[in-house]
Amino acid sequence: MKTPNRKVSHQTTSEPSRRKLPSRRLRNYPVGQGLVTEISLKLFFSFVIGATAVVSVMRLVPYHQAQKAKLKEIRSQVEETERRVEVLRNQLHRNFDSEKTKILMEEYSPAIRPNRSRVFLEEDPESNEQ
């Protein structure tokens, strides 16, 4: 059997490639006024954008500080309210406790057992003036 003739190209590393590389055209800027104008405009607009960003941040800082102060005040009010709620919740549980019904009735009733008397403490008006 005969094998078909194939062209085998053996390229060695020492042989230079014969293909031409595509040539790239470089833009030829005129070294004059056009290039200077373009760079100047880019710098100007970059400066304007940067200045706008700095001014915006400077205007937001006081607003941010005010918001932090408000948040701190609200958090302190929430903590105070949570403490009051806890006291009221404990009082509610105490008022509806079936084991303490008799004690609560005595506490809230204006009637007093005959063997007990109420004691009222009065402050001296002189002690309040100090």
C-alpha positions in Angstrom: 0.0 0.0 0.0 1.1 3.4 -0.9 0.4 6.3 1.3 -0.7 9.5 -0.3 1.9 12.1 -0.6 1.6 14.7 2.1 3.5 17.8 2.3 5.2 18.0 5.6 6.6 21.2 6.6 9.2 21.1 9.2 10.0 24.4 10.6 12.9 24.8 12.7 13.2 27.4 15.5 16.1 29.0 13.9 14.2 29.9 10.7 12.5 33.2 10.8 8.8 33.3 10.2 7.9 34.5 6.7 4.5 35.8 7.6 4.1 39.5 7.7 2.7 41.0 10.9 -0.2 43.4 10.3 1.1 46.9 10.6 -0.7 49.1 13.1 -1.2 52.7 12.3 -0.4 55.0 15.1 -2.2 58.2 15.4 -0.1 61.1 14.8 -1.2 63.8 17.1 -0.1 67.2 16.1 2.3 68.2 18.8 0.7 71.6 19.0 -2.4 73.1 20.2 -4.8 70.1 19.9 -2.9 67.9 22.3 -2.5 70.7 24.9 -6.2 71.6 24.7 -7.3 67.9 25.1 -5.0 67.4 28.2 -6.1 70.8 29.6 -9.8 69.9 29.3 -9.3 66.5 30.9 -7.5 68.0 33.8 -10.1 70.8 34.2 -13.0 68.3 34.3 -11.1 66.0 36.6 -10.6 68.9 38.9 -14.2 70.0 38.7 -15.4 66.4 39.5 -12.9 66.1 42.4 -13.9 69.5 43.9 -17.6 68.6 43.6 -17.0 65.3 45.4 -15.0 67.1 48.2 -17.7 69.8 48.6 -20.5 67.1 48.7 -18.7 65.2 51.4 -18.1 68.4 53.4 -21.8 69.2 53.3 -22.7 65.6 54.4 -20.5 65.5 57.4 -22.6 67.9 59.6 -25.7 66.1 58.5 -24.2 62.8 59.5 -23.2 64.2 62.9 -26.7 65.5 63.5 -28.2 62.1 62.6 -25.8 60.3 65.0 -26.8 62.7 67.8 -30.5 62.0 67.1 -29.9 58.3 67.0 -28.1 58.4 70.4 -31.0 60.4 71.9 -33.6 57.9 70.5 -31.6 54.9 71.8 -31.5 56.4 75.3 -35.2 57.0 75.2 -35.8 53.5 74.0 -33.7 52.1 76.9 -35.7 54.2 79.4 -39.0 53.0 77.9 -37.8 49.4 78.0 -37.0 49.8 81.7 -40.5 51.3 82.4 -42.1 48.5 80.4 -40.3 45.9 82.4 -41.5 47.5 85.7 -45.1 47.6 84.4 -44.8 44.1 83.2 -43.7 42.9 86.6 -46.5 44.8 88.2 -49.0 43.3 85.8 -47.8 39.8 86.7 -48.0 40.6 90.4 -51.6 42.0 90.0 -52.8 38.9 88.3 -51.0 36.4 90.6 -53.8 34.3 92.2 -51.7 33.6 95.3 -51.4 37.3 96.2 -55.0 38.2 95.7 -55.7 38.7 99.4 -52.6 40.9 99.9 -53.5 43.0 96.8 -57.1 43.5 98.0 -55.8 44.8 101.3 -53.3 47.0 99.6 -55.8 48.6 97.1 -58.8 48.7 99.5 -59.5 51.7 101.6 -60.9 49.5 104.3 -58.5 48.5 107.1 -58.7 45.6 109.4 -59.6 46.6 113.0 -56.2 45.4 114.4 -54.3 47.5 111.9 -53.9 51.3 111.4 -52.4 53.3 108.6 -49.3 55.4 109.1 -48.8 58.6 107.1 -45.4 60.3 106.9 -45.4 64.0 106.6 -42.3 66.0 105.7 -41.4 69.2 107.6 -41.8 72.3 105.4 -38.5 73.5 106.8 -36.6 70.5 105.4 -37.9 71.2 101.9 -36.5 74.8 101.9 -32.9 73.7 102.3 
